[in-house]
Amino acid sequence: MNHNVISIAKTIEFKINQLEEMRVQIRARAENKATAISNYDKALAKSIFLLREKGHPTTIIKELAKGECYEARYEMELADGLYKSLTSNMNCLQAELNGWQSINRHLSEH
């Protein structure tokens, strides 16, 4: 068997293993994202309620509440960014894998 074909087969196997690891990671990142969204929504609702009780003008309560919940918002945005980053990396890796498989198919035919 040609050395190039063996090398490419090993690369393909490595890329497949990377994708399998990412599939496990994507579930954890999705759970983190959902938890962060839930935490932000809860903190925002609580803050709005407390600001209303304190008699703040209705027109600015939501903005004030958002300011009070900046840490939860940061965590939510970070979780979303990490999730999207991983899905993007998975798509890139899948494209790489497709390329390597095409090269392998071409070399195997000759």
C-alpha positions as CSV (number, residue, x, y, z in Angstrom):
1,M,0.0,0.0,0.0
2,N,1.2,3.5,-0.9
3,H,2.8,5.4,2.0
4,N,0.6,8.5,1.1
5,V,-2.6,6.4,1.4
6,I,-1.6,5.1,4.8
7,S,-0.7,8.6,6.0
8,I,-4.0,10.0,4.7
9,A,-5.9,7.1,6.3
10,K,-4.3,8.0,9.7
11,T,-5.2,11.6,9.2
12,I,-8.8,10.7,8.4
13,E,-9.0,8.5,11.5
14,F,-7.5,11.4,13.7
15,K,-10.1,13.9,12.3
16,I,-12.9,11.4,13.0
17,N,-11.8,11.0,16.5
18,Q,-11.6,14.8,16.9
19,L,-15.2,15.1,15.7
20,E,-16.3,12.4,18.2
21,E,-14.7,14.4,21.0
22,M,-16.4,17.5,19.8
23,R,-19.8,15.8,19.8
24,V,-19.4,15.1,23.5
25,Q,-18.3,18.7,24.1
26,I,-21.2,20.2,22.2
27,R,-23.7,18.7,24.6
28,A,-21.9,20.2,27.6
29,R,-21.7,23.6,25.9
30,A,-25.4,23.5,24.9
31,E,-26.3,22.7,28.6
32,N,-24.0,25.6,29.7
33,K,-25.7,27.9,27.3
34,A,-29.2,26.9,28.4
35,T,-28.3,27.3,32.0
36,A,-26.7,30.7,31.4
37,I,-29.8,31.9,29.5
38,S,-32.1,30.6,32.3
39,N,-29.9,32.3,35.0
40,Y,-30.0,35.6,33.1
41,D,-33.8,35.5,32.6
42,K,-34.3,34.7,36.3
43,A,-31.9,37.5,37.5
44,L,-33.5,40.0,35.1
45,A,-37.1,39.1,36.3
46,K,-36.0,39.3,39.9
47,S,-34.3,42.7,39.3
48,I,-37.3,44.1,37.5
49,F,-39.6,43.0,40.3
50,L,-37.4,44.6,43.0
51,L,-37.0,47.8,41.1
52,R,-40.8,48.1,40.7
53,E,-41.2,47.6,44.4
54,K,-38.7,50.4,45.1
55,G,-40.8,52.7,42.9
56,H,-38.5,53.4,40.1
57,P,-40.1,54.9,36.9
58,T,-41.5,52.1,34.7
59,T,-39.9,53.6,31.6
60,I,-36.3,52.9,32.9
61,I,-36.8,49.8,35.0
62,K,-35.8,47.3,32.2
63,E,-32.6,49.2,31.5
64,L,-31.7,49.5,35.2
65,A,-32.4,45.8,35.6
66,K,-30.1,44.9,32.7
67,G,-27.4,47.0,34.3
68,E,-27.8,45.1,37.6
69,C,-27.7,41.7,35.8
70,Y,-24.5,42.4,33.8
71,E,-22.6,39.5,35.2
72,A,-25.4,37.0,34.3
73,R,-25.5,38.6,30.8
74,Y,-21.8,38.2,30.4
75,E,-22.0,34.5,31.3
76,M,-24.9,34.1,28.9
77,E,-23.0,35.8,26.0
78,L,-19.9,33.8,26.8
79,A,-21.7,30.5,26.8
80,D,-23.3,31.4,23.5
81,G,-20.0,32.4,22.0
82,L,-18.3,29.2,23.2
83,Y,-21.2,27.1,21.8
84,K,-21.1,28.9,18.4
85,S,-17.3,28.6,18.3
86,L,-17.4,24.9,18.8
87,T,-20.1,24.4,16.1
88,S,-18.0,26.5,13.7
89,N,-14.9,24.4,14.5
90,M,-16.9,21.2,14.0
91,N,-18.0,22.5,10.5
92,C,-14.4,23.4,9.6
93,L,-13.2,20.0,10.8
94,Q,-15.9,18.3,8.8
95,A,-14.9,20.2,5.7
96,E,-11.2,19.2,6.3
97,L,-12.3,15.5,6.7
98,N,-14.3,15.7,3.5
99,G,-11.2,17.0,1.7
100,W,-9.0,14.2,3.1
101,Q,-11.6,11.6,2.2
102,S,-11.6,12.9,-1.4
103,I,-7.9,12.8,-1.6
104,N,-7.9,9.3,-0.2
105,R,-10.5,8.2,-2.7
106,H,-8.5,9.7,-5.6
107,L,-5.3,8.0,-4.5
108,S,-7.0,4.6,-3.9
109,E,-8.4,4.6,-7.4
110,H,-4.9,5.0,-9.0
